[in-house]
């Protein structure tokens, strides 16, 4: 549990946190580290979901392609007319997903590097093992 914190105001820094003791400092660092790790884990989760979405779109494109091939033999006019447009729309969506995934995976990696997430994870493991 957090102990009371004292807030100071100044012209240069409108809000400055003054810690009352060493335990407050440790607790605040622990909270910041947890928030950073939680944010990173959420970012990683989004990357995984985007990857899953990418794979799903690729599977849909493959299925549409199979239907198009099967329809060559069948020759249904409606399928001949509509499937190529459907195929193109899904392919366009896949391109968008690939772009977003590349952007967000890079952003996640940069966030992890900037915040030294590996060290934070290690410290969290140590804290959990020692009961802090």
N, C-alpha and C positions, 0 to 999 in steps of 0.2 A: 504494500500500500504506500502511496506517495505521502511524504510528510509535507507540511505547509511550505509553500514557496513564496518568496517575496518578489514583487515586481517593482522596477524603477523606471522612471521616464526621464528622457533627456532630449535635447534638440537634435543631436546627431542620430541617435538611435531611439526612435519613439518608444520602443518597448524592449527592455533588456531584462533577462531573467537573472536573478541573483540567487544562487543556491545557498541554503543556510548551513549545510554540512556536507561531508564527503559522501554520505549515504545518498543524499539527494542527487549528487552528481552521478553516482553509479546507477541509480534508478532512472534518471533522465537518459543517460547513454543507452541503457538497456531498452527503454521504450523506443528511442530513435532507431536503434538497430533492429528491433522487432518490426517497426513500421517499414523500414527499408526492405527487410526480408519479405514481409507480407506483400509489399508492392512488387518486388521482383518475382515472387512466386505467382502472383496474379498475372503478371506480364508473361511469364513462361506458360501459364495455363492458356492464355489467349493465343500464343504462338502455336501450341498444340492443337487448339480448336481450329485455327486457321489452316493448319496442315491437314486436319481431318476434313475440313470443308473442301480443300483443294483435291484431296483424294476422291471425295464424293462426286465432285464436278467431273473429274476425269472418268470416273465410272459411268456417269450419265452420258458423257460424250461417246464412250465406247458402246453403250447400249443403243444409243441413237444410230450410231454407225452400223451396228449389227442389223437393226430394223431396216435401215436404208438398203443394205445388201440383200436382205431377205425380200424386200419389196421389189428389187430388180426382177426377181423371178415372178412375183405376184402381179406387179404392175398396177397397184391401186393409185388412181389419179390424185386423191386427197393426200395420201402419204407422200407421193411424188412432189406435190406442191408445198406441203407444210413442213416436212422433216428437214429440208436444208435450212430453212429459216430458224427452226428450233435449234438445230445443230449450231448455227452461227451465234445465236443468242447465248447459248450455254458456253460456247468457246469464248465469247466476249466476257462473260461473267468469270470464267476461269482466269483469263488474263488479268482482270481486276483483282481477283483473289491472290494471284501470284505476286502482283505488285504490292498489295497491302501486306502480304506475308513477308516479303523481302524487307520492306520498310520497317515493320514492327519487330521482326527478328533482329535486325541490326540495332534498332533502338533498345531492345531488351539487352542485347549483348553489351552495348555501350553503357547502359545503366548499371549492369553488373560489374563491369570493369571500373567505372567511375566510383562506385560505392564499395568496391572491394568485397563483393558479396561472398566470395569463398572464405575470406577471413571472418566475416560476420557469421556465416554458418558454423565455422569451426568454433568461434567464441560461444555461440548459442549451445552447441553440443557440450562444451566445457561447463557452461553455466547450468545446463540441465543435469549433468553428471555430478556437479558439486552442490546442487540444490539452491543455486542463486537465481 
